[in-house]
Amino acid sequence: MRAGHARSSITPPLGISLAGFTARTTGAQGVHDDLFARALVLEEDTTRLALVACDLCEMDETFVARVRQQIEAASGIPAHAVMVAATHTHAAPATFPLYSLPPEPTWLDDLSGRVTDTVVAAVGDLAPAAVSVGIGHEATVGRNRRRPDAPVDPALTVVRLDRQSAAPAILVHYACHPTVLGPDNLLISRDYVGFTVDAVERATGGFALFTNGACGDINVGHSADRSALGLPIPGRTFDRAEALGLRLAVEAIRVLGEMRPAMQAGAHPGRLLAAGRRSIEVPLRQTPSLDEAHEDVRAAGAHLKHLEASDSTGEDLTGARLELMYAELALRWVEQRDRAAAETAEVQGLAAGDLALVALPGEFFAESGQHLRARSPFPHTLAVGYANGGIGYVPPAAAFADGGYETRLAPWSRVAPEAEAMILDAAEALLRVLRREQDAA
C-alpha cells in the first residue's frame, strides 16, 4: 500500500462572516492562526481513497459535490472514495449561511480549488507506507453540555502512516466541539484543534490532521443556551484553547508508543482498501403553520417584555430570552423549508484493513458514535462528524423528551426522532458490505 499527504492554507480574507454563533454579528477582524485543508490519500493497486479535513465550521452538500467532482477530474479518485470533513471550529466560516452571511461566490471558488489542489498534491506524494492504530483515553476535555451525567466519548484514536525515509503522517480523532472560543471572538482560528495538530507535528517532525467525532452534545463544558444568547462565559480564551489542545496532543503522543498494525498480512484475501456510500431519505419533523409560528414569536416577545417591565432578572429573564430565540428560529425554518417530508442524507465509509472511517453528515451525539463503533465489523471504527455535508443535529430519539438546544426546531435541528437510528442502521450495513469486499477472494 502507498500513502501521500499534503496541506494548503485556506485562510479566508478579513471581514468574512464567521459561522456557528447566532449571537455574533461582526465579520472576522484578524487572524490568530491560519486555517488549512489537509489531505491523506491511500492507494492499493488501482484503488485510491482520499480524506480531506478542512478547518471550517461546516460544508454543505452542494459544495462537497463540487469538490468531489473537481478532485475526481484532477486526480482520478472517484467521488464515492473522497471524504470531505470539517473540523467544526466556530472561529471560521462555513460554505453556507450558518448563523452567518452567505459566503461570497469568489471565496467558494478559491476554496474549492485549494481543497482540490491539496488532494492532487497528496497523490503526488504517494510512497509505500505501513498503517497502525492506537486508542487513548481523554475524559477531561470533552464534557456533555446537556447533563453532567450524560455520556461523553473519551476515546482518542490515533492513526499513523509510516513511510521509509520520511516523517510519519498522523491522524488524531476525538469528539468535542471546537468552541473554547465564544461569539465575542472575531479572530480566525482553528480553536483547540490547531494547538493539538501543531503540537503533534512538532513532537514527531511529521504531518498531522484532525477529524472530529460524534460531538453534537459535547463541548468543553459550557451551556449551549447561554452561548447562543451571547452571555458571558468564563474561560473562553486562547490560553484555555491552547491548554486543552495540548492536553489532547500529550495523550496522542503517548498513544504513538502503543500502536498496532491496522493491516495484517494475509488477513484479507481480497483487498485492503474499500469505499462506498449510500443515500437515504431522512424524515423531517412536522412544523407549525406559518401563522402559528408567527404567533409563537409574538407570544414569546410579549412575555419577555412583561418580565423586563417588571424588572425581572436572573433565570426567569434568561429563560424568556431563550424562548423568544427558539420561537424566532422555528419561524425561520418554517419560512425557508419547502414542505418536503424528507431530506436526503449520505452515509459513506472508507476502509483500510481493520480501520474504517464513517462519514456522518451532521451533528450526532456521543452515544451514537459509541453505538456505531460497537456495531461495526471493523476492530477500529471512526465516526467522522461534519463530513460530506450536513443535515443539522441528529439526536437519538430518547433525547427529544429532554428538550434542549440540540432538539429545538430550527434550520439546523429539523430531522425527525427516528433519523438517528435510520442513519446508524445504514452505516452498519455499509460497513458490512465493505468488510465483505475485503474478505472476498
DABELJO-V48496 format. One record per pair of residues at least 6 apart in sequence whose C-alpha atoms are under 6 Angstrom apart, sorted by the first residue. I is the first residue (numbers start at 1). J is the second residue. Records with the same first field share a line. If there is no record, write none. Layout:
# DABELJO-V48496
I: J + J
This chain:
# DABELJO-V48496
1: 43 + 44 + 128 + 129
2: 42 + 43 + 126 + 127 + 128 + 129
3: 41 + 42 + 126 + 127 + 129
4: 40 + 41 + 122 + 123 + 125 + 126
5: 39 + 40 + 122
6: 38 + 39 + 118 + 121 + 122
7: 37 + 38 + 118
8: 36 + 37 + 118
9: 35 + 36
10: 35 + 36
11: 34 + 35
14: 28 + 29
15: 27 + 28
16: 27 + 28
17: 27 + 100 + 101
18: 92 + 93
19: 90 + 93 + 94 + 98 + 99 + 100
20: 90 + 99
21: 99 + 183
22: 99 + 228
23: 228 + 229 + 230
24: 183
28: 186 + 187
29: 186 + 187
30: 187
31: 187 + 188
32: 187 + 188 + 189
33: 189
35: 55
36: 54 + 55
37: 53 + 54
38: 52 + 53
39: 51 + 52 + 119
40: 50 + 51
41: 49 + 50
42: 48 + 49
48: 77
49: 81
50: 82
51: 83
52: 84
53: 85 + 86
54: 86
55: 86 + 87
56: 86 + 88 + 89 + 92 + 93 + 94
57: 88 + 89 + 90 + 92 + 93 + 94
58: 86 + 88 + 94
59: 94 + 95 + 389
60: 389
61: 389
64: 388
67: 112
68: 79
71: 116
72: 78 + 79
75: 120
80: 276
81: 275
84: 387 + 388
85: 386 + 387
86: 386
87: 211 + 212
89: 178 + 190
91: 188 + 189
92: 188
96: 102
129: 162 + 163
130: 161 + 162
131: 160 + 161 + 262
132: 159 + 160 + 259 + 260 + 261 + 262
133: 158 + 159 + 259 + 260 + 262
134: 157 + 158 + 255 + 259
135: 156 + 157
136: 155 + 156 + 255
137: 154 + 155 + 156
138: 154
139: 154
141: 220
142: 176 + 218 + 219 + 220
143: 218 + 219 + 220 + 221
144: 152 + 217 + 218
145: 217 + 218 + 221 + 223
152: 366
153: 366
156: 173 + 174
157: 172 + 173
158: 171 + 172
159: 170 + 171
160: 169 + 170
161: 168 + 169
162: 168
167: 206
168: 206
169: 206 + 207 + 208
170: 208
171: 208 + 209 + 210
172: 210
173: 210 + 211 + 212
174: 212 + 213
175: 212 + 213 + 214 + 215
176: 215 + 218 + 219
177: 219
178: 191
180: 236 + 241
181: 236 + 237
182: 236
191: 241
192: 241 + 242 + 245
195: 242 + 245
196: 245 + 246 + 249
197: 208
200: 249
201: 207 + 208
212: 384 + 385
213: 383 + 384 + 385
214: 364 + 365 + 366 + 369 + 385
215: 365 + 366
216: 363 + 364 + 365
217: 365
262: 353 + 354
263: 353
268: 438 + 439
269: 439 + 441
270: 438 + 439 + 440 + 441
271: 438
272: 352 + 353 + 438
273: 351 + 352
274: 350 + 351 + 434
275: 349 + 350
276: 348 + 349
277: 347 + 348
278: 346 + 347
279: 345 + 346
280: 344 + 345
281: 342 + 343 + 344
282: 342 + 343 + 419
283: 341 + 342 + 416
284: 341 + 342 + 414 + 415 + 416
285: 414 + 415 + 416
293: 331
296: 327
297: 327 + 328
300: 324
301: 324
304: 320
329: 410
330: 409 + 410
333: 410 + 411
347: 359
348: 358 + 359
349: 357 + 358
350: 356 + 357
354: 378 + 379
355: 380 + 381
356: 381
357: 381 + 382
358: 383 + 384
359: 384 + 387
360: 384 + 385 + 387
361: 386 + 387 + 388 + 389 + 390
362: 386 + 390 + 391 + 392 + 393
363: 392 + 393 + 394
364: 394
369: 383
373: 381
376: 428
392: 412 + 413
393: 413
394: 420
396: 420
397: 417 + 418
400: 407
